[in-house]
């Protein structure tokens, strides 16, 4: 039986390239989406075997999308494509339930192997990823992360604000009232002890929530 794959990346040419690689190897691509929110909705509807997602997606980044995807489609295995090799990003991905972590410069060589590995219940990391990061996660000493401070909703608000959206636009995207969006924004900024938008953007970039 063919493995069913969902592709999530905000660049059309990247999605097309991934599709070509996967279909050539006999996988079935059941969907292509361009942001993290679409990825979660598509996973809930299509229940793919594997979701291949870029980390730096608009609306909802790959890490937070992976967290939400686990809730709506727990049998789907998630592989992240990223430019980040630092331990903090690897540990954060593992905490989010990601089972494949591929550095983009290795995507062509690693992707097919990763899909086969994670679909069989394994974990796949590009060879350049530090084994120390994995051990750090397994030992529970990866250090505090942004997700430890903020709720899932507050992280969503943080990303949308960092992408330049107003509170009203945030409310529309999340399907909540402006008052509720403002409340999430205030609590999030209080937790982070950040009181201006520019500093919030810098924080979001450092945490890998948005791309510079």
LUMDREN-102407 format. One record per residue (C-alpha): residue in one letter; x, y, z. Coordinates in Angstrom, 1 decimal. Example, Ala and Ser with C-alpha at 12.3 -4.5 7.8 and 13.67 -1.06 7.14 Angstrom:
<pagus>
PAGU   r     east    north       up
PAGU   A     12.3     -4.5      7.8
PAGU   S     13.7     -1.1      7.1
</pagus>
This chain:
<pagus>
PAGU   r     east    north       up
PAGU   X      0.0      0.0      0.0
PAGU   X      1.3      3.5     -1.0
PAGU   X      2.3      5.8      1.8
PAGU   X      0.1      9.0      1.7
PAGU   X      2.0     12.2      2.1
PAGU   X      1.0     15.8      2.9
PAGU   X      3.4     18.6      1.8
PAGU   X      3.3     22.0      3.5
PAGU   X      5.6     24.8      2.3
PAGU   X      4.9     28.4      1.4
PAGU   X      7.0     28.2     -1.8
PAGU   X      5.2     26.6     -4.8
PAGU   X      8.5     25.6     -6.5
PAGU   X      9.6     23.8     -3.3
PAGU   X      6.3     21.9     -3.1
PAGU   X      6.6     20.9     -6.7
PAGU   X     10.2     19.7     -6.2
PAGU   X      9.2     17.6     -3.2
PAGU   X      6.2     16.2     -5.0
PAGU   X      8.4     15.1     -8.0
PAGU   X     10.9     13.4     -5.6
PAGU   X      8.1     11.6     -3.7
PAGU   X      6.0     10.5     -6.7
PAGU   X      9.1      9.2     -8.4
PAGU   X      9.7      6.9     -5.4
PAGU   X      6.1      5.6     -5.5
PAGU   X      4.6      7.7     -2.7
PAGU   X      1.1      9.2     -3.0
PAGU   X      0.9     13.0     -2.4
PAGU   X     -2.6     13.6     -1.1
PAGU   X     -2.3     17.3     -0.6
PAGU   X     -0.2     20.5     -0.9
PAGU   X     -0.7     23.5      1.4
PAGU   X      1.1     26.8      1.8
PAGU   X      0.9     27.6      5.6
PAGU   X      0.7     25.9      8.9
PAGU   X     -3.0     26.5      9.5
PAGU   X     -3.9     24.9      6.2
PAGU   X     -1.6     22.0      7.1
PAGU   X     -3.5     21.3     10.3
PAGU   X     -6.8     21.5      8.5
PAGU   X     -5.6     19.2      5.7
PAGU   X     -4.2     16.7      8.1
PAGU   X     -7.5     16.5     10.0
PAGU   X     -9.4     15.9      6.8
PAGU   X     -6.9     13.7      4.8
PAGU   X     -5.2     11.8      7.7
PAGU   X     -1.9     11.3      5.8
PAGU   X      0.7      8.8      6.9
PAGU   X      3.4     11.5      6.9
PAGU   X      3.3     15.3      6.8
PAGU   X      6.4     17.0      5.4
PAGU   X      6.5     20.6      6.6
PAGU   X      8.7     23.6      6.3
PAGU   X      9.5     25.2      9.7
PAGU   X      9.3     28.8      8.4
PAGU   X      5.7     29.0      7.2
PAGU   X      3.3     32.0      7.6
PAGU   X      0.2     32.1      9.8
PAGU   X      1.4     29.1     11.8
PAGU   X      5.0     27.9     11.8
PAGU   X      6.0     24.3     11.3
PAGU   X      6.7     23.6     15.0
PAGU   X      3.4     24.9     16.2
PAGU   X      1.6     23.2     13.3
PAGU   X      3.3     19.9     14.3
PAGU   X      1.9     20.3     17.9
PAGU   X     -1.7     21.0     16.5
PAGU   X     -1.4     18.2     13.9
PAGU   X     -0.7     15.7     16.7
PAGU   X     -4.0     16.6     18.3
PAGU   X     -6.1     16.3     15.1
PAGU   X     -4.3     13.4     13.4
PAGU   X     -2.3     11.5     16.0
PAGU   X     -1.4      8.7     13.6
PAGU   X      0.3     11.1     11.1
PAGU   X      4.1     11.3     11.5
PAGU   X      5.7     14.7     11.0
PAGU   X      8.9     15.5      9.2
PAGU   X     10.3     19.1      9.4
PAGU   X     12.4     20.8      6.7
PAGU   X     14.6     23.5      8.2
PAGU   X     17.7     25.6      7.9
PAGU   X     18.4     25.4     11.6
PAGU   X     20.9     22.9     13.0
PAGU   X     21.2     24.4     16.5
PAGU   X     20.4     22.2     19.4
PAGU   X     17.6     24.4     20.7
PAGU   X     15.6     24.0     17.5
PAGU   X     16.1     20.2     17.4
PAGU   X     15.0     19.8     21.0
PAGU   X     12.0     22.0     20.4
PAGU   X     11.0     19.9     17.4
PAGU   X     11.3     16.7     19.4
PAGU   X      9.2     18.2     22.1
PAGU   X      6.6     19.1     19.5
PAGU   X      6.3     15.4     18.5
PAGU   X      8.3     15.7     15.3
PAGU   X      9.9     12.3     14.2
PAGU   X     11.9     13.6     11.3
PAGU   X     14.2     16.6     11.2
PAGU   X     15.9     17.3      7.9
PAGU   X     18.3     20.2      7.1
PAGU   X     17.2     21.7      3.8
PAGU   X     20.6     21.3      2.2
PAGU   X     20.2     17.6      2.7
PAGU   X     16.5     17.3      1.7
PAGU   X     17.1     15.6     -1.7
PAGU   X     19.2     12.9     -0.1
PAGU   X     17.4     12.5      3.2
PAGU   X     13.7     12.9      2.5
PAGU   X     12.8      9.5      1.1
PAGU   X     14.9      7.7      3.7
PAGU   X     13.2      9.9      6.4
PAGU   X      9.7      9.1      5.2
PAGU   X     10.4      5.3      5.2
PAGU   X     12.0      5.5      8.7
PAGU   X      9.3      7.5     10.4
PAGU   X      6.4      5.6      8.8
PAGU   X      7.9      2.5     10.3
PAGU   X      7.9      4.0     13.8
PAGU   X     11.5      5.3     13.8
PAGU   X     13.0      8.8     14.1
PAGU   X     15.2     10.3     11.4
PAGU   X     17.7     13.2     11.7
PAGU   X     20.0     14.6      9.1
PAGU   X     23.6     13.5      9.7
PAGU   X     24.7     17.1     10.5
PAGU   X     22.3     17.2     13.5
PAGU   X     24.1     16.9     16.8
PAGU   X     23.5     13.6     18.6
PAGU   X     23.9     15.7     21.8
PAGU   X     20.6     17.5     20.9
PAGU   X     18.7     14.2     20.8
PAGU   X     20.3     13.1     24.1
PAGU   X     19.5     16.4     25.7
PAGU   X     15.9     15.9     24.8
PAGU   X     15.9     12.3     26.0
PAGU   X     17.5     13.3     29.3
PAGU   X     14.9     16.1     29.8
PAGU   X     17.6     18.8     30.1
PAGU   X     17.1     20.7     26.9
PAGU   X     16.4     23.9     28.9
PAGU   X     13.4     26.1     28.9
PAGU   X     11.6     26.9     25.6
PAGU   X      9.2     29.5     24.4
PAGU   X      6.4     26.9     24.6
PAGU   X      7.1     26.5     28.3
PAGU   X      6.1     30.1     28.9
PAGU   X      3.3     30.7     26.4
PAGU   X      0.1     28.8     25.7
PAGU   X     -0.5     27.5     22.2
PAGU   X     -2.9     30.4     21.5
PAGU   X     -0.4     33.0     22.8
PAGU   X      2.2     31.6     20.5
PAGU   X     -0.2     31.9     17.6
PAGU   X     -0.9     35.5     18.5
PAGU   X      2.9     36.1     18.8
PAGU   X      3.5     34.8     15.3
PAGU   X      0.7     36.8     13.7
PAGU   X      1.8     40.1     15.4
PAGU   X      5.4     39.4     14.4
PAGU   X      4.2     39.0     10.8
PAGU   X      2.8     42.5     11.0
PAGU   X     -0.9     41.9     11.7
PAGU   X     -3.0     44.2     13.8
PAGU   X     -5.0     43.0     16.7
PAGU   X     -8.1     43.2     14.6
PAGU   X     -6.5     41.1     11.9
PAGU   X     -5.3     38.6     14.5
PAGU   X     -8.9     38.2     15.7
PAGU   X    -10.1     37.5     12.2
PAGU   X     -7.5     34.9     11.5
PAGU   X     -8.1     33.1     14.8
PAGU   X    -11.9     33.5     14.7
PAGU   X    -12.0     35.3     18.1
PAGU   X    -13.2     38.7     19.2
PAGU   X    -10.9     41.7     19.1
PAGU   X    -11.2     42.0     22.9
PAGU   X    -10.0     38.3     23.3
PAGU   X     -7.2     38.9     20.9
PAGU   X     -6.1     41.9     22.8
PAGU   X     -6.2     39.9     26.1
PAGU   X     -4.0     37.2     24.6
PAGU   X     -1.6     39.8     23.4
PAGU   X     -1.4     41.6     26.7
PAGU   X     -0.8     38.3     28.7
PAGU   X      1.8     37.1     26.2
PAGU   X      3.7     40.4     26.4
PAGU   X      3.5     40.4     30.2
PAGU   X      4.9     36.9     30.4
PAGU   X      7.8     37.7     28.1
PAGU   X      8.3     41.1     29.8
PAGU   X      8.3     42.7     26.3
PAGU   X      6.4     45.9     25.9
PAGU   X      6.9     47.0     22.3
PAGU   X      6.2     45.3     19.0
PAGU   X      9.7     45.7     17.6
PAGU   X     11.1     43.8     20.5
PAGU   X      8.4     41.2     20.1
PAGU   X      9.4     40.6     16.5
PAGU   X     13.1     40.2     17.5
PAGU   X     12.1     37.7     20.2
PAGU   X      9.9     35.7     17.7
PAGU   X     12.9     35.6     15.2
PAGU   X     15.3     34.4     17.9
PAGU   X     12.9     31.6     18.9
PAGU   X     12.4     30.5     15.3
PAGU   X      8.7     31.3     15.4
PAGU   X      9.0     33.6     12.4
PAGU   X     11.8     33.9      9.9
PAGU   X     13.9     37.1      9.5
</pagus>
